[in-house]
Each structure stands twice: as structure tokens, then as C-alpha cells.
Amino acid sequence: MTRSPSVGEKIRALRLKLGMTQQDLAGNDFTKSFISQIEKNHARPSLKSLQIIADRLGKPISYFLDEDYTPQSTDPDKIDHLILLASHLEQEEKIADAINYYKEALSLADKTDYRRRGQLFFYLAKAYLKLGQTANAGQTLELAGVELKLAGDWELLAYAYNTLGDLQLEQGDVKQAVSAFEKALEAAEHHLERLPELQTMTLTNLGIAYARSREYAKARQSLLKALAQSESTRTYYKYGDICMALGYIDFYQENLESAYKFTTRAWHFYTAVESKDMQIQCQINLGSIQRARGEFESAEQHLLEAADRARSAGLLQSEAHAYEELARVYLAWQPPSAERAAAAEEVLHKALELSANDKTALQQLLAEVYIQQHRVEEAVDLLLGVADMLKEAGTDHLPLADVYSRLGELYQQLGDTERATAFFQQSVNLFRKSQFKDPAAPQQLKGSPNQG
């Protein structure tokens, strides 16, 4: 097996390649003799010295570090070295090895050195995230928060809580995510004059989390403040996401003019940054908003174009989403017609073929098409199947309660009062269970106005 070049050999090779003498490399910081000793591996530079040498040779310090270059445990640079080495290993995608070095550095850190320990916990957590070890990452970020708060390192504390909030939001733990982002904002505001961009980022994350928990007043306040700061500092952090979220909120609150304005602004942003998938999502949302405004022809045009663009880009789920919203347009179109009901049925079958997600919402929508076509018994059969799938999946009570309520209406329409009463009662019971389980629990935002 070929031996990797030593630190001294790397320095000598680079110096000669650049046509530098040992005195050139030494400069005013070292002696020529010291450089000679390093190149012969008779001396080992400290990390501070190695950083100066690396700068003069035009290389990052990580270029000279490898697993063999390990200071003695008594070396004051030991922890710094381990951090740099771990970082170098992360760049090479050797994440498991990097984690081991971070852990070793933690074992050497003084228990009262809260800043250093907080930094190490943060780096370790980020490495866990790269490996997909989310449970370890979450626990380690919590530990980082404790240490960094004791150290008064508000900047890194804010980053740690933002990272934790992002993780919790991704896992669907919205309540905990909101708490993490609130702590991040509190930390960022300790040095607001120095950390305006960090506050903008945190306000954005917090606003999106509030929106997910349906705390719309708080969400709108945070997002509008983030939007103003983003524009004033020209950072545009998650600018498209801010505008999209404001569009969602205004759509749900039936403020359709504002929803259209913010969603259009998001569309222009994603067009500028050439984000095809988000452009398509914006176009779908615009179609949904136009449906709510009764602008059916414009909505149809937007959604057909979105479906075509999604198909060309190979975004099957977005194509399915566009067809789902197009079906909603055809169902809402006034006056109703048999042709549009048939068109709704056709696009829903396409959506069902393309969708890889839970298909119960699409099937419920198809049942509404059957009802409009006076195929009530087919609608009942379809909804009974949806109810079975929801029960088997163990979903929240409310979606199943909605299906039972609709079944009660349909059985009543068919003249079967006994079954109608039974389904209405089951719907009421499920609704009560949902309220009893957590009467204050907010409903989760589904992610886009088209699902309102």
C-alpha cells in the first residue's frame, strides 16, 4: 500500500513547485532552519504555524492534515487539530471517522469550557445529520444549546436552535420546532446590531413553523418582518419560501388578492433563480387561487401549463398535483356541465396513476365527481374503501370523521336513513375524540393553498 506523503514532504513539494526558497517560506515568522527541520520531519509545526505556512503555499490547512498527523495529548493544539482533522474527513465524505474525532475532542475538552464544548456538540450534530442519524443529531443539538447558553455564545446558539427546529419540522414535530425557533430568535436578538441576517433567517423559519401550526397571526407577523429585513439587507434568505408561505396564509384566510400578490412574487423569484420545481408549484398555487376567485378559465390555463412543464421536467408528483387541482377547478366551475365532470374524472385518473403518496384525498375528490355525475352508489363504494384505508393507516380522527359525514349524507340521499344515522353518529364520535384528545391542538398546514 502506498504511503501518504508526510506534512513535511507536502510542504517541501509545494515550496519547490512554487519556486520558493526555505527563507521565502519562513518570512519574518520563522527561521530557515525551522522550515528545514519541518521538511525533514524533525520538527512538527503547531496548528497556528501550519496555518501561516499553508497560507503562504496557497493551500487550506486541511490539505496538510491526515490521520497520522496527531499531536500528543499534552499539546494545547490537540483539540483544534482534532476539529480540523474531522472537518477534513467530512469534506472527504468520511463522516463516521469525523464523528469519532469530534467525540475524542469532546472527551479532552474541559468540562467548564462551555463555548468549546458547545461548538463540538454542534459540529457533531451536523455530522450525525449527514449520516441520517436524526435521533442522535437532535439529542446532540439539545446538548449544544445547553453549553452555548452557559457560554453566552448567542450566535452559534441561534444557529444550533435553527438547525434543531429544521430537523423537528422535517419530522413533523411542529410544536417542538416552534419552541426551538423561538429560542433561536431570543438568542439572535441578544446582539441584533451584529446579527441582522441571522435574525432574518430565524424569523423566516419561525414564521413558516407558525404557519404549519396554523398560528396565522404570529406567522404573518414574523414573515412580514423577515421579508422587510431580507429586502433591506439584500440577503433574500428563503425569499421565495417567505412569499409562498404568506400566500398560503392569505389563501386560507380568504384574502385572495394578497395571496395572489405574494404567490406571484414567489413565482418571479423562483424564475430568477431557475428553480423549476418551485416555479411549477407556484403556478399550481396560482391556479388554485384563481379557482377560489372564480377565474376558472385562467385557472385551467395555469394548471394545464403546470402539468405540461412538470411532465417535461420528469416531476411526476408535481404533475399529479396539477391534475388534482385541475379537477377541483372543473368541479367548482359554474355553471356545471357533464363535459367538465368527465374532464375532472379523466385528470383524476391520471393523478392516481402518477401519485406515489397517499391517494385517499384523490379518491375522495373522485367520489365528488361521481356524485356530480349522479353515480351516487359508486361514490359510496369508493368512500367506504377510503374509510377502510384511513382506519388501517391509523390517521387522525378528523379525516375519517369527514368521510363518515359525507357517507351519512349520501346514504340519506339514497333513502337509507338507518345507515345515514349510523355514519353521522360515527362522525360525531370521532370529532369529539379529536377535540378531547387535545382541544387546543392546532391543525397542521398542508403546505400549499391548493389544499385548502
N, C-alpha and C positions, 0 to 999 in steps of 0.2 A: 504494500500500500504506500502511495507517495506521501511523504511528509509535507505538511503545510509549512510555508516559509515562516520563520520567526519574526517577531516585531522588528528586531534589528536588521534582518535581511530585507524586509519590506521597506524600511526607511532607506537603507543603502541603495536598493534598486531604484526607488523613486528619485532619490537625490541625483544619482548618476544620469537617469533618464532626462532629468530637467537641466542637467549641466551645472549643478550647484557643487561648490566645494563644501567640506565639512564646516569651514568657518562661515560660509554663507548661511548654512542651515543653523549654526549656533547663534549668529547675530549677537545682540547685546545681552541675551538672556542666559546663554550657556557658554562653556568653553569648548574649543575644538576637541580637546581631549575627552570631554564628556560625550560628545557626539560619537567619537571614535569608539569609546567603551560600549555605548549602546549598540552600535552597528556590529560589534564583535560579540554581543550578548554577554558582556562582562558587567554591564550595569543595566538596571531596569528603570525607565523613567516613571515618575508619578503620573497620575492621570492629568494633572494640571500641566506638567511638562510635555506630556504626549499631545495634549490639545494644541499647544503652541507649535510643536513640530508638525502636527497634522495640518494646521492652517497654512504653514509655510510650504508644505508639499501639495496643497490643494486637494486634500482628501478629508472625508469625515473621520472622526476618531474611531468610529466603529470598524473602519477598514483595517485597522491595526490590531483589533481585539479578536481573540478566539478563545476557545475553551482552555487552552494551555497557558494563556497569559492571566494567571490568577495570583494576586498579591497574597502575602501571608496574612493570617487573621489579625496580626498586630498592626498591619498597615492602616493608617487612618483613611486611606482612599479605598479600602476594601468594599464598603457598601456602594460607593459611587461606581466603582468598577463593575460590580455585580449588576447594577441597574443598567449601565451602558451595554454590558455584555448581553443582558436579557433583551434589551431593545434591539440590538444587532440580530439576535436569534429570531425575534419576532419578524423583522424585515425579511429574513430568510424562510419565513413560514414554519420555523421550528418552535411552535407555540408551547408544547409540553415542556421542552427544555427551558424555555424562557420562564415558565411558571416556577420551575424548580429553583432557578436563580433568584427570582423575586422572593420566594419563600426563604431561601438562605439569607438574603439580605434582611428580611424581617426578623429572622432569628438573631441577627447581630445588632439590630438597632436597639438603642437604649429605650427602656420602657417609658421614660419621661420625655423622649424626643417625639412629641406628638406630631409635629409637622412632617418629619421624615417617615414616621410610621403611617400617617395618613396618605402621603404620596405613594408609598409602597402598596398599601391596600388598594388604592385607586388603580395603579398600574396592573396589579394582579387581577383585579376585577375585569379590566379591559381585555386582558389576555384570556380569562375564562370565557368572556363573551365571544371572542374569536373562535374558541373551540366549541361554542354552542352549549357550554355548561352554565345555563341560566340560573339555576338554583345557587351554585357556588358564587356566581357573579353578584347576585342580589344580596347574599349574606355579606360578601366582602365589601360591597359598596356601603352597606349599613355601618360596618366597622370603620371604613374610611371616613364616613360622616362624623362618627363619634370623635375620632382622633383629630380631624381637621377643625372641628368646632372648638376643641380644647386648645388647639394651636392658634386659633384666630386666623386661619388661612381661608378668608372668605371667598376668594376667587376660586380656588380648587374645590372648596366645599360646594359652591354653586354648581360647578361642573359635575361633581360627584352625584349630587341630588338630581340634576338634569338627566344624567345617564341612568340613574335608578328609575326615575319617572318614565323615561322612554321604554325601559325594559318592562315595567309594570303595565304600561299602556298597551304594549305589544302582547302581553299575556292576558289582557282583558281585565286586569285588576284596576279599574278606573278610580275607585275611591282612594287606594293607596298611591296611585300615580298623582292624583291631585295633591295629596299631602306632601309628596316628595317635591313636586314643582313649587308648592307654596314655601317650603323650606329653602329651596334654591333661590327663590325671589328674595326672601328675607336676607339670605347671605349676600346676594349680589347688591342689595341696597345698602350694605354697610359701607361700601366705597363706590357709590353711584357715579361720582365725578370721574372715577378712573375706569369704571366698568360699564359704560353705557351699552356697548354691543352685547355684553353678557346679559344685561337686563332685558334687552330686546329679545334675545333668544329665549330667555326664561319666560317672559310674558307671552310669547308665541306658544311655547309648549304648554303653559298653564291654561291659556285660553282654549287651546284645542282639547285639553283634558276636561275643562269645564263644559265644553260643548258636548263631549262624549257622555258626560254625566247629566246632560240636559239642564245644567245651571246656566241658562242662556244669558241672563243679565250680566252675570260675572264674566262669562265667556266673551260677550261683546265688548265689555269694558276693557278687558285685558288685551283683546285682539286689536281694537281700535288704537289703543295706546302703543302697542307693538308696531302697528302699521305706520303710525306717525313717526315713531323713533327710527324705524327702518328706512323711511324715506328721507328723514333729516340727516341721518348719518351715512346714507347711501350704501348701507350694508346689504339690504334686501334679503336678510336671512329668512328663509322659508316664505318669501313674499307671496308666491303662488298659493302656498298652503293657507296663509292667513286669509287671503281673499276668498279662497274656496270655502274655508270654514265660516267666514262671515256670510257668504252666500247661502250655506246650509242653514245657518241660524235664521236668517231673514226669510228663507223659504218656509221653514217650519212655523214661523210666526206670521206667515202670510203677508209679509212685507215684500211683495213680489218685485216692485220697481228696484228696491235696494238690492234684492237677491240677484236680479239680472245684471245690475251695475257691477257688483263685486265679482260675479262669475265671469263676466266679460273681461274684467280687468285681469283675472287669473288666466283666462284663455290667452290674452295678449302676452302675458309674462311667459307662459309655457311655450308659446310660439317663438318668442325671442330666444329662449334657452334651448329650443329644439327638443323639447320633451314630448315625444309623440303620444305616449300613453296618457299623459295628463291632459294634453290638448283634446284627445278623444273624450276623456272623462268630462272635461269642461263642456264639450259640445253636447254630450248626453244630458248633462245638468241643465244646459240652456234649453234643450228640448223639453225637459220636464217643467221648467219654469214657464215656458210658453204655453204648455198644456194647461197649467193652472190659470194662466191669463186668458185662456180661451182662444189662443192664436194657433189653431190646430194645423193649418197648412204650413206655417213656419216651423212648428214643432216637428211635423212629419219630415220636412226637408232636412232639418238639422240631424235627426236621428237616422235617416237613411244614409246621409253622408257619413255620419259617425260609424255606422255599421260597415260601410264600404271601406273606410280608412282602417278600421280595426282588422277587417279581413285581410287587407293588403299587407298590414304590419304583422300578421300572424298572432294577433291578440284575441284569442278565442273567447276569453271570459268577457272582455270589453264588447265584443261583437254580440254575445248573448245578452249582455246588459242593455245594449242599444235596442235590440229586438224586444226585450221585456218592456222598456219604456215606450217603444212604438206601439205595442199592444195596448198600453194604458191610454195612449193618445186616441187610438181607434175606438176604444170603449167609451171614452169621455166625449168624443166628437158629437156635436149637436147640429142637425138632428141625427139620430142614429140611423144606420142603414144595414141591410143584410150584407152588402159588399164589404163594408168596413169590419163587420163582425167576422166575416170569412178571412179578411186580411189579418185581423188580430189572431185568429186561430192559426193561420199559416206561420206568422212570425214567432208565435209562442212555441210551436213545434220545433222550429229552427233553434230557438233559445234552449229548449230542453235537450236537444241533441248536442249543443256546444258546451253547455254548462257543466263544470266539474264540481260545483258547490252544491249545497243543499237546494233541492229542487222543489221543495214544498211551496215556496212563495209563487213560483211559476205555475205550479199545478192549481193553486188557489185562484190565480188570475185566469187560467184556462177554464176553470169552473164558472167564473163570471161570464166568460164568452159563451159557454153553453147555455147559461141562464138567459142571456140576451137573445140567443137563437131558439129559445123555448125548448131546450133539451134538458129539462129540469132533472129528470131521473139520472141522466149521465153525469150531471153536475153533482148530484147526491153521492153517486158511487165514487166519483173522484175525490170528493171531500172526506168520505169515510176512510179512504185509503190514506189521505193526508193525515187525518186524525191518528190512525194507527202508527204512522211513521213518527209523528210528534211524540206520541206516548212512548214508543220504543226508544227514541233518542233521549227521552228524559229532559226535554226542553222546559223553559219557564212556563208557568201556568197560563199566562196571558195569550200567547199564540194559539194554544189549544182551546182556550175559552172562546176566542174569536171564531174558530172553526165550528165549535159546538153551537154557538149562537146562530151562525149562518145556516147550519143544518136544521136548527129549530125553525127558522123562517121558511126554509124550503119544504120541510115536512108539513108545515102549516099550509103552505101554498098547495101542496098535493092533497090536503084534506085529512092527513094522518095526525090528528090532534094529540093522540097518546104519545107518539114518538116526538112530536114537536115539543110537548111539555117536558118530556124526559131530557131532551137535549138542552132546552132552555135552563132547566134546573142544574144540569151538569156545568153549564157555562157559568151560572151564578156562583156555584160552589167553588169552581176554580178561581174565579175572580176574587172571592172572599179569601181563599187561601193565599193568594198572591198578596193581598193587602195585609193579611195577618202576619205573613212571613216577615215583611219589612215595610210598614206603611209609609216610611219616609224615603224608601229607596228610589232613586231617580231611574227613569227608563233610559236605556243606552241609545245614543245616536247611532243610526245605522250607517253613517258615513257619507251620504250624499243626498241632496234634496229630492232626487228622483224616487227615493224610497219613502217619502213622507206620506 
